Amino acid sequence: MKVTLRYFDDCPGWRVADERLRTALDEVGAPVRVAYEVVDTSDQAESVGFQGSPTVLIDGRDPFWDPSLQVGLSCRLYDTGDGLEAAPSVAQLAEALRSAVESA
């Protein structure tokens, strides 16, 4: 399994996502190294379909893809069930990781 965290520096939510992602990986027991990919231009955001920072990709797929979101350089918000937050919850990330492991 390959996990990538896409972000841009001006959005602090990626650091929250990184911490939660590491916790979720430990919880799931997936010994995966996280790759980091900086998206810093509008052209690059358009070419990779970047829906905002942070974006977590699992095997190249965004498990939180939302067709109502625009592509571009923006801070992304996630509905965690406890309101909107700057990153998916640990539980949401763990569920997405488990699904990827089961379908592999």
Secondary structure, 3 states (H helix, E strand, C coil): CCEEEEECCCCCHHHHHHHHHHHHHHHHCCCCCEEEEECCCHHHHHHHCCCCECEEEECCECCCCCCCCCCCCCECCEECCCCEECCCCHHHHHHHHHHHHHHC
